[in-house]
Amino acid sequence: QVQLVESGGGLVQPGGSLRLSCAASGSIFRITTMGWYRQAPGKQRELVATITPGSTTNYSDSVKGRFTISRDNAKNTGYLQMNSLKPEDTTVYYCNLRHTWGQGTQVTVSS
């Protein structure tokens, strides 16, 4: 059974950067598209970015040009580099691999 563990969230000032990590157990990581999503209280979970096993990427319009998704198949780990952070990026971020979700990591952008 796949397990996902996120890390790297925290408090950052507007314009700052954070890098989220998602470590996966099991053997399917390298053959599976992974994604990052976020969900604010009372709102639906929304797609942030996805990356295929061959590293083709897709981004939501709200983060395009600011966030970069990547993966290291040898380490079974995915990343989300977030630059030029805005207060509206504040929420809980989740990584996803097929039907499995991580526990979420809080990102807060505030001065």
C-alpha positions as semicolon CSV with decimal commas, in nm:
position;residue;x (nm);y (nm);z (nm)
1;Q;0,000;0,000;0,000
2;V;0,132;0,342;-0,095
3;Q;0,190;0,603;0,172
4;L;0,273;0,967;0,109
5;V;0,445;1,197;0,357
6;E;0,462;1,569;0,286
7;S;0,702;1,816;0,441
8;G;0,830;2,166;0,388
9;G;0,533;2,383;0,472
10;G;0,554;2,681;0,702
11;L;0,522;3,055;0,739
12;V;0,676;3,283;0,480
13;Q;0,645;3,651;0,391
14;P;0,483;3,761;0,066
15;G;0,731;3,727;-0,217
16;G;0,915;3,450;-0,038
17;S;0,975;3,087;-0,132
18;L;0,911;2,741;0,005
19;R;0,981;2,392;-0,125
20;L;0,740;2,113;-0,045
21;S;0,845;1,749;-0,058
22;C;0,635;1,436;-0,093
23;A;0,803;1,107;-0,008
24;A;0,629;0,794;-0,135
25;S;0,659;0,437;-0,017
26;G;0,609;0,142;-0,249
27;S;0,714;0,078;-0,604
28;I;0,455;0,259;-0,816
29;F;0,593;0,612;-0,779
30;R;0,818;0,598;-1,080
31;I;0,538;0,479;-1,311
32;T;0,263;0,708;-1,185
33;T;0,165;1,069;-1,238
34;M;0,183;1,263;-0,915
35;G;0,009;1,584;-0,831
36;W;-0,004;1,866;-0,582
37;Y;-0,339;2,003;-0,474
38;R;-0,452;2,257;-0,220
39;Q;-0,768;2,309;-0,023
40;A;-0,881;2,609;0,175
41;P;-1,141;2,572;0,452
42;G;-1,489;2,545;0,307
43;K;-1,363;2,517;-0,049
44;Q;-1,310;2,233;-0,291
45;R;-0,967;2,081;-0,333
46;E;-0,805;2,235;-0,640
47;L;-0,527;2,121;-0,866
48;V;-0,196;2,303;-0,834
49;A;0,031;2,100;-1,063
50;T;0,091;1,752;-1,197
51;I;0,394;1,571;-1,334
52;T;0,398;1,249;-1,535
53;P;0,656;0,972;-1,495
54;G;0,838;1,124;-1,792
55;S;0,830;1,468;-1,627
56;T;0,568;1,635;-1,843
57;T;0,417;1,906;-1,626
58;N;0,086;2,086;-1,599
59;Y;-0,001;2,388;-1,384
60;S;-0,308;2,577;-1,281
61;D;-0,322;2,929;-1,416
62;S;-0,299;3,071;-1,065
63;V;0,051;2,932;-1,005
64;K;0,196;2,916;-1,356
65;G;0,530;3,092;-1,371
66;R;0,570;3,093;-0,993
67;F;0,561;2,726;-0,893
68;T;0,767;2,438;-1,030
69;I;0,682;2,072;-0,985
70;S;0,955;1,811;-1,014
71;R;1,029;1,454;-0,919
72;D;1,321;1,228;-0,836
73;N;1,217;0,874;-0,927
74;A;1,531;0,728;-0,770
75;K;1,429;0,877;-0,436
76;N;1,054;0,816;-0,475
77;T;1,005;1,184;-0,398
78;G;0,819;1,469;-0,558
79;Y;0,870;1,839;-0,502
80;L;0,687;2,166;-0,539
81;Q;0,907;2,474;-0,550
82;M;0,695;2,777;-0,472
83;N;0,835;3,122;-0,549
84;S;0,684;3,470;-0,536
85;L;0,433;3,349;-0,282
86;K;0,117;3,551;-0,226
87;P;-0,121;3,565;0,071
88;E;-0,383;3,391;-0,143
89;D;-0,152;3,087;-0,164
90;T;-0,217;3,030;0,205
91;T;-0,382;2,694;0,260
92;V;-0,310;2,324;0,311
93;Y;-0,122;2,151;0,031
94;Y;-0,161;1,781;-0,048
95;C;0,030;1,547;-0,272
96;N;-0,149;1,274;-0,463
97;L;-0,050;0,948;-0,626
98;R;-0,338;0,759;-0,789
99;H;-0,597;0,718;-0,510
100;T;-0,362;0,800;-0,223
101;W;-0,332;1,138;-0,054
102;G;-0,075;1,269;0,187
103;Q;-0,168;1,417;0,523
104;G;-0,127;1,773;0,402
105;T;0,116;2,049;0,493
106;Q;0,016;2,402;0,588
107;V;0,155;2,694;0,391
108;T;0,097;3,042;0,534
109;V;0,199;3,354;0,346
110;S;0,180;3,656;0,570
111;S;0,379;3,959;0,676
